[in-house]
Amino acid sequence: MTIHHLYQQLNNLNISPENYYIQGLYGSTDDNDKPALIIRKGKYTIEYEYYYKERGQKHSVQIFTNETEACEYFLEKFKK
């Protein structure tokens, strides 16, 4: 699954874009008080970081090196 496919799946579930943040590409314009998925350069590879930001603090941080795993994890959080 790619980030674009994740976005399509969230739309299919009728989840408002204001309820999530995906790398500034999809969803809300900021990551405050919502689940977020960002892409960053790690030491050896690209990393995908999932977190929930509340009051300026990141919580429930998960780091993935695989885009599919990161997207599936993000989607599962909305299905629960």
C-alpha positions in Angstrom: 0.0 0.0 0.0 1.2 3.5 -0.8 0.5 6.8 0.9 -1.8 7.7 -2.0 -3.7 4.4 -1.6 -4.0 5.0 2.1 -5.6 8.4 1.4 -8.1 6.7 -0.9 -8.9 4.1 1.7 -9.5 6.8 4.3 -11.9 8.5 1.9 -13.7 5.3 1.2 -14.3 5.0 5.0 -15.7 8.5 4.9 -13.1 9.8 7.4 -12.8 13.6 7.2 -9.4 14.9 6.1 -9.4 17.2 9.1 -9.0 14.1 11.3 -5.5 13.1 10.1 -2.3 14.4 8.8 -0.2 12.6 6.1 3.1 14.3 5.4 1.4 17.6 4.5 0.2 15.9 1.3 -3.2 14.6 2.5 -5.5 15.5 5.3 -5.3 18.4 7.6 -2.8 21.2 7.2 -1.3 20.6 10.7 -0.6 17.6 12.9 -2.0 18.9 16.2 -4.5 16.6 18.0 -4.7 14.0 15.4 -2.9 10.9 14.1 0.0 11.7 11.7 2.2 9.8 9.3 5.4 11.5 8.1 8.3 10.4 5.9 11.8 11.3 6.9 15.4 10.4 6.1 16.7 7.9 8.5 20.4 7.0 9.0 20.4 4.3 6.4 16.9 4.3 4.7 13.7 6.3 4.5 11.6 6.0 7.6 7.8 6.4 8.1 6.8 7.7 11.5 3.4 7.3 12.9 2.4 9.4 16.0 -0.5 11.1 17.7 0.4 14.7 18.6 -1.4 16.2 21.6 -0.5 19.6 23.2 2.7 19.7 21.2 3.9 16.3 22.4 4.2 13.2 20.2 2.6 10.0 21.6 2.3 6.4 20.4 5.3 6.8 18.1 5.9 4.0 15.8 8.8 3.9 13.2 8.6 1.8 10.0 11.1 1.3 7.2 8.4 -0.1 4.9 5.7 2.1 3.4 3.1 -0.6 3.2 3.5 -1.6 6.9 3.3 2.1 7.9 0.2 2.7 5.9 -1.6 -0.5 7.0 -0.8 0.4 10.7 -2.2 3.9 10.1 -5.4 2.6 8.5 -5.9 0.0 11.3 -5.9 2.8 13.8 -9.0 4.3 12.1 -10.8 1.0 11.7 -10.7 0.4 15.5 
